[in-house]
Amino acid sequence: MTPTERRASASLGGIFALRMLGLFLVLPVFALEARRYPGGEDPLWLGLAMGITG
């Protein structure tokens, strides 16, 4: 790969890594907060909400 291609690949990889990191940082907080709302105890609804968000 050329240096330009390597830099573009690293930038794209960094963007995706930050996106996944953000999602997994929100997940534990969201799971605790969801219990306050109707249906928040059901893992199915919690999983659907996180899947739609992701």
N, CA, C and O atoms as CSV, one atom per row, in Angstrom:
chain,resi,resn,atom,element,x,y,z
A,1,MET,N,N,0.832,-1.178,0.000
A,1,MET,CA,C,0.000,0.000,0.000
A,1,MET,C,C,0.881,1.248,0.000
A,1,MET,O,O,1.980,1.267,0.555
A,2,THR,N,N,0.368,2.255,-0.626
A,2,THR,CA,C,1.088,3.531,-0.639
A,2,THR,C,C,0.864,4.252,0.697
A,2,THR,O,O,-0.071,3.925,1.428
A,3,PRO,N,N,1.710,5.219,1.010
A,3,PRO,CA,C,1.525,5.954,2.266
A,3,PRO,C,C,0.155,6.640,2.374
A,3,PRO,O,O,-0.412,6.728,3.463
A,4,THR,N,N,-0.362,7.114,1.265
A,4,THR,CA,C,-1.684,7.755,1.283
A,4,THR,C,C,-2.770,6.737,1.618
A,4,THR,O,O,-3.690,7.031,2.382
A,5,GLU,N,N,-2.660,5.544,1.046
A,5,GLU,CA,C,-3.638,4.496,1.331
A,5,GLU,C,C,-3.553,4.048,2.786
A,5,GLU,O,O,-4.580,3.801,3.419
A,6,ARG,N,N,-2.332,3.942,3.322
A,6,ARG,CA,C,-2.165,3.571,4.725
A,6,ARG,C,C,-2.766,4.606,5.660
A,6,ARG,O,O,-3.424,4.265,6.643
A,7,ARG,N,N,-2.534,5.875,5.345
A,7,ARG,CA,C,-3.085,6.938,6.178
A,7,ARG,C,C,-4.612,6.932,6.117
A,7,ARG,O,O,-5.270,7.103,7.143
A,8,ALA,N,N,-5.178,6.739,4.936
A,8,ALA,CA,C,-6.631,6.682,4.790
A,8,ALA,C,C,-7.203,5.476,5.537
A,8,ALA,O,O,-8.238,5.590,6.192
A,9,SER,N,N,-6.545,4.335,5.445
A,9,SER,CA,C,-7.004,3.133,6.157
A,9,SER,C,C,-6.943,3.328,7.662
A,9,SER,O,O,-7.861,2.928,8.378
A,10,ALA,N,N,-5.869,3.938,8.148
A,10,ALA,CA,C,-5.737,4.184,9.585
A,10,ALA,C,C,-6.800,5.178,10.061
A,10,ALA,O,O,-7.367,5.010,11.141
A,11,SER,N,N,-7.065,6.197,9.272
A,11,SER,CA,C,-8.098,7.165,9.647
A,11,SER,C,C,-9.475,6.518,9.698
A,11,SER,O,O,-10.235,6.738,10.642
A,12,LEU,N,N,-9.791,5.733,8.700
A,12,LEU,CA,C,-11.077,5.052,8.670
A,12,LEU,C,C,-11.197,4.051,9.818
A,12,LEU,O,O,-12.248,3.951,10.451
A,13,GLY,N,N,-10.130,3.318,10.084
A,13,GLY,CA,C,-10.122,2.387,11.213
A,13,GLY,C,C,-10.300,3.109,12.538
A,13,GLY,O,O,-10.999,2.617,13.424
A,14,GLY,N,N,-9.675,4.270,12.683
A,14,GLY,CA,C,-9.816,5.060,13.906
A,14,GLY,C,C,-11.240,5.548,14.110
A,14,GLY,O,O,-11.751,5.543,15.229
A,15,ILE,N,N,-11.875,5.967,13.031
A,15,ILE,CA,C,-13.264,6.426,13.123
A,15,ILE,C,C,-14.173,5.286,13.578
A,15,ILE,O,O,-15.007,5.477,14.463
A,16,PHE,N,N,-14.021,4.112,12.985
A,16,PHE,CA,C,-14.847,2.977,13.375
A,16,PHE,C,C,-14.551,2.538,14.806
A,16,PHE,O,O,-15.467,2.167,15.540
A,17,ALA,N,N,-13.284,2.576,15.209
A,17,ALA,CA,C,-12.918,2.199,16.581
A,17,ALA,C,C,-13.541,3.153,17.593
A,17,ALA,O,O,-14.057,2.710,18.619
A,18,LEU,N,N,-13.501,4.444,17.324
A,18,LEU,CA,C,-14.116,5.413,18.232
A,18,LEU,C,C,-15.632,5.229,18.305
A,18,LEU,O,O,-16.238,5.387,19.365
A,19,ARG,N,N,-16.224,4.900,17.181
A,19,ARG,CA,C,-17.679,4.676,17.170
A,19,ARG,C,C,-18.043,3.471,18.036
A,19,ARG,O,O,-18.998,3.530,18.810
A,20,MET,N,N,-17.296,2.388,17.910
A,20,MET,CA,C,-17.569,1.202,18.720
A,20,MET,C,C,-17.265,1.462,20.189
A,20,MET,O,O,-18.000,1.003,21.064
A,21,LEU,N,N,-16.198,2.187,20.467
A,21,LEU,CA,C,-15.861,2.526,21.847
A,21,LEU,C,C,-16.985,3.333,22.482
A,21,LEU,O,O,-17.370,3.075,23.623
A,22,GLY,N,N,-17.509,4.301,21.754
A,22,GLY,CA,C,-18.611,5.100,22.264
A,22,GLY,C,C,-19.839,4.264,22.553
A,22,GLY,O,O,-20.505,4.466,23.568
A,23,LEU,N,N,-20.143,3.331,21.676
A,23,LEU,CA,C,-21.309,2.473,21.869
A,23,LEU,C,C,-21.133,1.615,23.113
A,23,LEU,O,O,-22.071,1.472,23.897
A,24,PHE,N,N,-19.957,1.047,23.307
A,24,PHE,CA,C,-19.742,0.165,24.447
A,24,PHE,C,C,-19.552,0.932,25.754
A,24,PHE,O,O,-19.677,0.341,26.826
A,25,LEU,N,N,-19.256,2.219,25.694
A,25,LEU,CA,C,-19.236,3.031,26.907
A,25,LEU,C,C,-20.649,3.390,27.340
A,25,LEU,O,O,-20.912,3.534,28.534
A,26,VAL,N,N,-21.556,3.536,26.389
A,26,VAL,CA,C,-22.936,3.901,26.686
A,26,VAL,C,C,-23.729,2.697,27.178
A,26,VAL,O,O,-24.649,2.862,27.979
A,27,LEU,N,N,-23.408,1.524,26.735
A,27,LEU,CA,C,-24.190,0.324,27.026
A,27,LEU,C,C,-24.429,0.090,28.519
A,27,LEU,O,O,-25.586,-0.095,28.897
A,28,PRO,N,N,-23.418,0.083,29.397
A,28,PRO,CA,C,-23.697,-0.188,30.816
A,28,PRO,C,C,-24.558,0.900,31.467
A,28,PRO,O,O,-25.423,0.600,32.290
A,29,VAL,N,N,-24.323,2.146,31.102
A,29,VAL,CA,C,-25.107,3.245,31.662
A,29,VAL,C,C,-26.545,3.157,31.179
A,29,VAL,O,O,-27.478,3.365,31.955
A,30,PHE,N,N,-26.725,2.854,29.920
A,30,PHE,CA,C,-28.068,2.739,29.350
A,30,PHE,C,C,-28.843,1.595,30.002
A,30,PHE,O,O,-30.040,1.726,30.262
A,31,ALA,N,N,-28.177,0.488,30.264
A,31,ALA,CA,C,-28.850,-0.661,30.879
A,31,ALA,C,C,-29.351,-0.308,32.270
A,31,ALA,O,O,-30.437,-0.740,32.657
A,32,LEU,N,N,-28.591,0.463,33.026
A,32,LEU,CA,C,-29.030,0.870,34.358
A,32,LEU,C,C,-30.149,1.901,34.288
A,32,LEU,O,O,-31.110,1.834,35.055
A,33,GLU,N,N,-30.027,2.838,33.386
A,33,GLU,CA,C,-31.029,3.898,33.249
A,33,GLU,C,C,-32.353,3.358,32.717
A,33,GLU,O,O,-33.415,3.868,33.074
A,34,ALA,N,N,-32.304,2.345,31.879
A,34,ALA,CA,C,-33.516,1.803,31.252
A,34,ALA,C,C,-34.463,1.192,32.274
A,34,ALA,O,O,-35.666,1.108,32.029
A,35,ARG,N,N,-33.937,0.765,33.412
A,35,ARG,CA,C,-34.792,0.138,34.430
A,35,ARG,C,C,-35.819,1.101,35.004
A,35,ARG,O,O,-36.819,0.669,35.578
A,36,ARG,N,N,-35.588,2.382,34.860
A,36,ARG,CA,C,-36.530,3.377,35.375
A,36,ARG,C,C,-37.794,3.487,34.521
A,36,ARG,O,O,-38.811,4.004,34.985
A,37,TYR,N,N,-37.737,3.010,33.293
A,37,TYR,CA,C,-38.827,3.207,32.349
A,37,TYR,C,C,-39.615,1.920,32.150
A,37,TYR,O,O,-39.095,0.829,32.383
A,38,PRO,N,N,-40.875,2.045,31.719
A,38,PRO,CA,C,-41.681,0.835,31.473
A,38,PRO,C,C,-41.022,-0.045,30.408
A,38,PRO,O,O,-40.615,0.441,29.352
A,39,GLY,N,N,-40.927,-1.319,30.693
A,39,GLY,CA,C,-40.312,-2.263,29.767
A,39,GLY,C,C,-38.804,-2.323,29.865
A,39,GLY,O,O,-38.171,-3.078,29.127
A,40,GLY,N,N,-38.212,-1.546,30.756
A,40,GLY,CA,C,-36.758,-1.507,30.886
A,40,GLY,C,C,-36.149,-2.740,31.509
A,40,GLY,O,O,-34.944,-2.961,31.395
A,41,GLU,N,N,-36.957,-3.544,32.162
A,41,GLU,CA,C,-36.460,-4.786,32.776
A,41,GLU,C,C,-36.339,-5.919,31.752
A,41,GLU,O,O,-35.647,-6.907,31.997
A,42,ASP,N,N,-36.999,-5.776,30.629
A,42,ASP,CA,C,-37.016,-6.833,29.611
A,42,ASP,C,C,-35.772,-6.744,28.739
A,42,ASP,O,O,-35.577,-5.739,28.056
A,43,PRO,N,N,-34.921,-7.776,28.745
A,43,PRO,CA,C,-33.688,-7.733,27.943
A,43,PRO,C,C,-33.946,-7.617,26.431
A,43,PRO,O,O,-33.125,-7.066,25.697
A,44,LEU,N,N,-35.071,-8.131,25.985
A,44,LEU,CA,C,-35.391,-8.039,24.559
A,44,LEU,C,C,-35.532,-6.583,24.131
A,44,LEU,O,O,-34.953,-6.167,23.127
A,45,TRP,N,N,-36.301,-5.808,24.894
A,45,TRP,CA,C,-36.508,-4.402,24.541
A,45,TRP,C,C,-35.220,-3.599,24.699
A,45,TRP,O,O,-34.936,-2.699,23.907
A,46,LEU,N,N,-34.459,-3.927,25.710
A,46,LEU,CA,C,-33.175,-3.247,25.906
A,46,LEU,C,C,-32.229,-3.525,24.736
A,46,LEU,O,O,-31.561,-2.623,24.231
A,47,GLY,N,N,-32.187,-4.791,24.318
A,47,GLY,CA,C,-31.352,-5.148,23.175
A,47,GLY,C,C,-31.805,-4.498,21.880
A,47,GLY,O,O,-30.983,-4.070,21.069
A,48,LEU,N,N,-33.114,-4.428,21.689
A,48,LEU,CA,C,-33.629,-3.764,20.486
A,48,LEU,C,C,-33.284,-2.271,20.483
A,48,LEU,O,O,-32.895,-1.717,19.455
A,49,ALA,N,N,-33.429,-1.637,21.630
A,49,ALA,CA,C,-33.118,-0.206,21.717
A,49,ALA,C,C,-31.640,0.044,21.423
A,49,ALA,O,O,-31.305,0.996,20.718
A,50,MET,N,N,-30.759,-0.793,21.950
A,50,MET,CA,C,-29.325,-0.613,21.695
A,50,MET,C,C,-28.988,-0.946,20.238
A,50,MET,O,O,-28.132,-0.301,19.633
A,51,GLY,N,N,-29.652,-1.938,19.690
A,51,GLY,CA,C,-29.405,-2.292,18.290
A,51,GLY,C,C,-29.828,-1.211,17.337
A,51,GLY,O,O,-29.140,-0.931,16.354
A,52,ILE,N,N,-30.961,-0.598,17.623
A,52,ILE,CA,C,-31.442,0.486,16.767
A,52,ILE,C,C,-30.527,1.690,16.890
A,52,ILE,O,O,-30.249,2.366,15.900
A,53,THR,N,N,-30.053,1.962,18.114
A,53,THR,CA,C,-29.147,3.085,18.341
A,53,THR,C,C,-27.817,2.870,17.625
A,53,THR,O,O,-27.250,3.798,17.047
A,54,GLY,N,N,-27.333,1.645,17.673
A,54,GLY,CA,C,-26.032,1.346,17.063
A,54,GLY,C,C,-26.091,1.410,15.579
A,54,GLY,O,O,-25.081,1.185,14.911
